Amino acid sequence: MNSAPVDVDLALVGGGGAASLVLAALNRHGVRGLRVAVVDPVHRRGQDRTWAFWDRPGNDLDPVLSASWRQVEVVTAERRQVLDLAPLRYAMLRSGPVYDRAAEAERRLGVTRVVAAADALDDDGERVLVRAGDAPVLRASWVLDSRPRPPRRPGRTNWLQHFRGWWLASDTPVFDADRAVLMDFRTPQPARGVSFGYVLPVSDRYALVEYTEFSPAPLTDAGYDAALVGYRDLLGLDPARLTVREVEDGAIPMTDAPFDAHPSPRVVRLGTAGGATRPSTGFTFSAMRRQADQVARALAAGRPPVPAPAYPRRHLWMDAVALRALDRGGVSGPDFFDRLFDRNPAERVLRFLDGVTSPAEELAVMSSTRLSPMVAATAGDAADRLRARLVRGQRSR
Ligand SMILES: Cc1cc2nc3c(=O)[nH]c(=O)nc-3n(C[C@H](O)[C@H](O)[C@H](O)COP(=O)(O)OP(=O)(O)OC[C@H]3O[C@@H](n4cnc5c(N)ncnc54)[C@H](O)[C@@H]3O)c2cc1C
């Protein structure tokens, strides 16, 4: 027999990165007296991912960062650019402290945990019934849904950012702890897509070294390992002096497909499912954090927890064009990113990637790319959009 659902003001369906940041933000903004529940078959704890992102130093994350750098390198076969990020920094945050903060917030807020997979959200416009299997487990005034899900329909370009990283401990000092390597394009480039390595040093003997591809499909296990061995050798690291302490891998969508951020009146999607992953880079953390803050501020002020879209529409359009140019081979990835950082202050590029630049700055960023392939990609994108709209129009007749 099904028991009656528990009534709450806010249900977080999915308790990963996006939900953890919301819980911590509710605590930070002093929200109390709100009935909150989290539904997730897994209670996330400890280290299951490492977030790299940029921001302004001097905020609540300072005490929990594993490392941060004022300078980063962008490396191609031709040259090594050293970029000064001031007033920003590039930072590394492991998931452990983020989940710990969420757990602390759960205690303070008296959060109800439902350890189950939510299967359906029935929104009648006033309340949302959250079901796990056949059982209605919660009745919530608002749902923040961050369960992984595909976009509403496939995009015109459907890539992944897929990667594997090794946490490498060396018995001699081999890393420059003052600088991270943001993108190192000396890795062999795939036939379709872009590859790069990067290095996030915590000390001169300990670093996360990753191999990443932006391309249509993941590699095999052996493929990632071979790529990492190649990159380790490229860095001149001696395997006899290294220990792989941990392995981290994952895949993130890079697509111009639409993600529904507000699928029904009282359901809001957050995280990757809500479109927080920037299509041209896979970076997600900053948008999740921004939206978590907006949600908490809204609830603290008694307003609906509906954040602004993760990125402005014009940014999504620019990303669609850039992805298309990279995918159709009009633009080489290493050349694209090298020019972007060479012809703009690093801070402008990073703020652009966060979706917080002005149109004038965006014009400057876009005009630093090679003109003719971008014009071709813009025209191709426009033609595809028109075609798709005509097909949808015919279907709905
Ligand atoms: C290894 C890795 C490294 C990353 N590194 C970076 C980075 O450096 N910088 C960056 O900006 N982004 C990074 N990302 C991308 C992004 O920031 C993360 O994926 C982030 O965790 C996304 O948060 P989320 O809440 O959308 O998804 P998740 O954190 O994956 O959370 C989704 C949650 O939904 C739960 N769930 C699944 N099904 C159900 C169900 N039916 N009912 C209820 N709950 C369910 C899952 O158990 C999970 O806890 C990385 C991603 C990965 C995988």
Ligand as a Chemical Component Dictionary entry (heavy atoms), coordinates in Angstrom:
data_LIG
# 
_chem_comp.id                   LIG 
_chem_comp.type                 NON-POLYMER 
_chem_comp.pdbx_formal_charge   0 
_chem_comp.three_letter_code    LIG 
# 
loop_
_chem_comp_atom.comp_id 
_chem_comp_atom.atom_id 
_chem_comp_atom.alt_atom_id 
_chem_comp_atom.type_symbol 
_chem_comp_atom.charge 
_chem_comp_atom.model_Cartn_x 
_chem_comp_atom.model_Cartn_y 
_chem_comp_atom.model_Cartn_z 
_chem_comp_atom.pdbx_ordinal 
LIG C1  C1  C 0 34.137 13.982 -13.626 1  
LIG C2  C2  C 0 33.522 15.319 -13.970 2  
LIG C3  C3  C 0 34.285 16.472 -13.875 3  
LIG C4  C4  C 0 33.732 17.715 -14.187 4  
LIG N1  N1  N 0 34.529 18.820 -14.108 5  
LIG C5  C5  C 0 33.994 20.021 -14.363 6  
LIG C6  C6  C 0 34.804 21.191 -14.245 7  
LIG O1  O1  O 0 36.002 21.100 -13.971 8  
LIG N2  N2  N 0 34.238 22.408 -14.446 9  
LIG C7  C7  C 0 32.916 22.545 -14.774 10 
LIG O2  O2  O 0 32.452 23.681 -14.937 11 
LIG N3  N3  N 0 32.143 21.445 -14.949 12 
LIG C8  C8  C 0 32.640 20.198 -14.752 13 
LIG N4  N4  N 0 31.854 19.094 -14.887 14 
LIG C9  C9  C 0 30.479 19.287 -15.395 15 
LIG C10 C10 C 0 29.447 19.611 -14.291 16 
LIG O3  O3  O 0 29.896 20.679 -13.485 17 
LIG C11 C11 C 0 29.179 18.418 -13.406 18 
LIG O4  O4  O 0 28.723 17.343 -14.181 19 
LIG C12 C12 C 0 28.131 18.710 -12.327 20 
LIG O5  O5  O 0 28.199 17.702 -11.357 21 
LIG C13 C13 C 0 26.731 18.802 -12.890 22 
LIG O6  O6  O 0 25.812 18.933 -11.827 23 
LIG P1  P1  P 0 24.355 18.337 -11.962 24 
LIG O7  O7  O 0 23.692 18.568 -10.673 25 
LIG O8  O8  O 0 23.755 18.822 -13.220 26 
LIG O9  O9  O 0 24.578 16.761 -12.188 27 
LIG P2  P2  P 0 25.156 15.710 -11.158 28 
LIG O10 O10 O 0 26.153 16.313 -10.266 29 
LIG O11 O11 O 0 25.574 14.535 -11.976 30 
LIG O12 O12 O 0 23.888 15.316 -10.270 31 
LIG C14 C14 C 0 22.772 14.631 -10.798 32 
LIG C15 C15 C 0 22.170 13.818 -9.651  33 
LIG O13 O13 O 0 20.931 13.246 -10.091 34 
LIG C16 C16 C 0 20.826 11.991 -9.463  35 
LIG N5  N5  N 0 19.795 11.196 -10.138 36 
LIG C17 C17 C 0 19.917 10.461 -11.268 37 
LIG N6  N6  N 0 18.737 9.899  -11.555 38 
LIG C18 C18 C 0 17.871 10.286 -10.592 39 
LIG C19 C19 C 0 16.489 10.028 -10.358 40 
LIG N7  N7  N 0 15.750 9.279  -11.180 41 
LIG N8  N8  N 0 15.905 10.576 -9.275  42 
LIG C20 C20 C 0 16.606 11.359 -8.429  43 
LIG N9  N9  N 0 17.927 11.638 -8.609  44 
LIG C21 C21 C 0 18.530 11.105 -9.693  45 
LIG C22 C22 C 0 22.228 11.422 -9.525  46 
LIG O14 O14 O 0 22.403 10.362 -8.593  47 
LIG C23 C23 C 0 23.055 12.661 -9.210  48 
LIG O15 O15 O 0 23.348 12.765 -7.837  49 
LIG C24 C24 C 0 32.378 17.823 -14.610 50 
LIG C25 C25 C 0 31.624 16.654 -14.725 51 
LIG C26 C26 C 0 32.187 15.426 -14.415 52 
LIG C27 C27 C 0 31.331 14.185 -14.595 53 
# 
loop_
_chem_comp_bond.comp_id 
_chem_comp_bond.atom_id_1 
_chem_comp_bond.atom_id_2 
_chem_comp_bond.value_order 
_chem_comp_bond.pdbx_ordinal 
LIG C1  C2  SING 1  
LIG C2  C3  SING 2  
LIG C2  C26 DOUB 3  
LIG C3  C4  DOUB 4  
LIG C4  N1  SING 5  
LIG C4  C24 SING 6  
LIG N1  C5  DOUB 7  
LIG C5  C6  SING 8  
LIG C5  C8  SING 9  
LIG C6  O1  DOUB 10 
LIG C6  N2  SING 11 
LIG N2  C7  SING 12 
LIG C7  O2  DOUB 13 
LIG C7  N3  SING 14 
LIG N3  C8  DOUB 15 
LIG C8  N4  SING 16 
LIG N4  C9  SING 17 
LIG N4  C24 SING 18 
LIG C9  C10 SING 19 
LIG C10 O3  SING 20 
LIG C10 C11 SING 21 
LIG C11 O4  SING 22 
LIG C11 C12 SING 23 
LIG C12 O5  SING 24 
LIG C12 C13 SING 25 
LIG C13 O6  SING 26 
LIG O6  P1  SING 27 
LIG P1  O7  DOUB 28 
LIG P1  O8  SING 29 
LIG P1  O9  SING 30 
LIG O9  P2  SING 31 
LIG P2  O10 DOUB 32 
LIG P2  O11 SING 33 
LIG P2  O12 SING 34 
LIG O12 C14 SING 35 
LIG C14 C15 SING 36 
LIG C15 O13 SING 37 
LIG C15 C23 SING 38 
LIG O13 C16 SING 39 
LIG C16 N5  SING 40 
LIG C16 C22 SING 41 
LIG N5  C17 SING 42 
LIG N5  C21 SING 43 
LIG C17 N6  DOUB 44 
LIG N6  C18 SING 45 
LIG C18 C19 SING 46 
LIG C18 C21 DOUB 47 
LIG C19 N7  SING 48 
LIG C19 N8  DOUB 49 
LIG N8  C20 SING 50 
LIG C20 N9  DOUB 51 
LIG N9  C21 SING 52 
LIG C22 O14 SING 53 
LIG C22 C23 SING 54 
LIG C23 O15 SING 55 
LIG C24 C25 DOUB 56 
LIG C25 C26 SING 57 
LIG C26 C27 SING 58 
# 
